[in-house]
Amino acid sequence: MTRGYLFASLLLKISRRLDLAEAHSVRDHVLVENRHQPHTIHVRTYIEERYKLNVYWKQDYRELFDLEADPGEINNLWNDPQSQDLKATLTRRLLDAELGIEPVPMPRVTPA
């Protein structure tokens, strides 16, 4: 098991212990940035309780793992024909998570 998976698993377990009044503010995912140089992000990782998606900067190679069935992250499901719907769903969730980082812009005051 990787440290990233263990950390994400711990965060998700902690979030479940919060009472329901606080649950609306707790994410069901972890978003990780790996930088090999101070100003360049080389890997974005999106982790949910069961799945992990790695997207590499300027690379065609991607990784998708089922952490429940494959905790050692050996079987990359990215190109698996049966995992294409899952891949699309997790890619969309990664994009939504990335867009959610930015502050909400000011409301439009004039029409476009």
Backbone hydrogen bonds, N-H to C=O, Kabsch-Sander energy under -0.5 kcal/mol:
donor,donor_aa,acceptor,acceptor_aa,energy
6,L,2,T,-2.2
7,F,3,R,-2.7
8,A,4,G,-2.6
9,S,5,Y,-2.9
10,L,6,L,-2.2
11,L,7,F,-2.5
12,L,8,A,-2.4
13,K,9,S,-2.2
14,I,10,L,-2.4
15,S,11,L,-2.3
16,R,12,L,-1.5
17,R,13,K,-0.8
17,R,14,I,-1.0
18,L,14,I,-0.6
18,L,15,S,-0.8
22,E,19,D,-1.5
23,A,19,D,-0.9
24,H,20,L,-0.5
25,S,22,E,-1.7
26,V,23,A,-1.5
30,V,47,I,-2.5
32,V,45,T,-2.8
34,N,43,V,-2.5
35,R,33,E,-0.5
36,H,40,T,-0.6
37,Q,40,T,-0.9
40,T,37,Q,-1.4
42,H,34,N,-2.4
42,H,40,T,-0.6
43,V,34,N,-1.6
44,R,55,V,-2.5
45,T,32,V,-2.6
46,Y,53,L,-2.6
47,I,30,V,-2.7
48,E,51,Y,-3.0
52,K,65,F,-2.0
53,L,46,Y,-2.7
54,N,63,E,-2.6
55,V,44,R,-2.8
56,Y,61,Y,-0.8
57,W,42,H,-2.7
59,Q,56,Y,-1.3
63,E,54,N,-2.1
65,F,52,K,-2.7
67,L,50,R,-3.0
67,L,65,F,-0.9
68,E,50,R,-0.8
70,D,66,D,-2.6
73,E,70,D,-2.1
76,N,74,I,-0.9
77,L,64,L,-3.4
77,L,75,N,-0.6
80,D,77,L,-1.3
83,S,80,D,-2.0
84,Q,81,P,-0.9
87,K,83,S,-2.8
88,A,84,Q,-2.2
89,T,85,D,-2.4
90,L,86,L,-2.8
91,T,87,K,-2.3
92,R,88,A,-2.1
93,R,89,T,-2.2
94,L,90,L,-2.4
95,L,91,T,-2.3
96,D,92,R,-2.7
97,A,93,R,-2.6
98,E,94,L,-2.5
99,L,95,L,-2.7
100,G,96,D,-1.8
101,I,97,A,-0.5
101,I,98,E,-1.2
102,E,98,E,-0.6
102,E,99,L,-0.6
